[in-house]
């Protein structure tokens, strides 16, 4: 006997793949929807694959047909997507939607959106509760669009019960913008040092795809309107991440710690590189869903490193991960690192 029908929107993405596997294992009949359809994915037996562009008029309604017991949306980004879901509420029993931990702002109004401004780094309480203020909703940034999505879905909770998961720094195989690449490529290149700003103490709460899938699985079985943080059980520092990656690759490197921001250019900057910790409070997820993480950060790394290594084989890093070009930075400017190290 199945638990019901589950429709995963964005199924071939990093989180979607893990969600499909977790729901199938839990007894759901799953439809995996994405723009490319199945592509090269090998779904578990019984999974129905659908090619779907949600932005095409009527496409999602047609794909849902008579409806689904739960819709998992890992590619919802704004109020328009919220309206799309609530407009189909008569066909959706409940929803689980991926949001972002980037929505929070601190007591001075600083957030992810201000971190590139002077003294713009947010200083969040540790751990960050779901009750902390968020940025204002709007169309201006990723964060403001996610807040608009959240507020619209929460307001429609009686019509469409929705669990919103505020994910931290998502990691695992199949990531289009993998932060772990920063250390994995250095390890594969046998770089002897790792220059780390802020004394290597930066923390940005990671969220492994399998832990997100577990939260999705639990929320699917417990419909309700709620907003929950979504993260791993541990929050390693950048220095600890560097050491963990080295251990998986089988290399050793020297840490060169900088007391403060990058000393020149982006030397010492990392994709986790804030000067104040970002750690999310996970007690609400534990209380409301019975969440228990299925994997810790270090033990999850081997799968990530293996996937990244395969993707890099015979290719430059921007060829392998073209999405990283949007940051406009050379993560691997070894000449700049060597010049600064020589000048110390």
BELTAKA-V693292 format. One record per helix or strand of 3 or more residues. SS is the DSSP state (@ for helix, = for strand). FROM is the first residue (numbers start at 1). TO is the last residue. If there is no record, write none. Layout:
ss/from/to
SS/FROM/TO
SS/FROM/TO
//
This chain:
ss/from/to
=/4/9
@/14/25
=/28/34
=/48/51
@/59/64
=/68/73
@/79/86
@/89/91
=/92/100
@/101/103
@/112/114
@/142/155
=/162/167
=/169/171
@/181/188
=/193/196
@/198/200
=/206/208
@/209/221
=/226/230
@/238/249
=/254/257
@/283/289
@/297/312
@/317/320
@/322/327
@/334/343
//
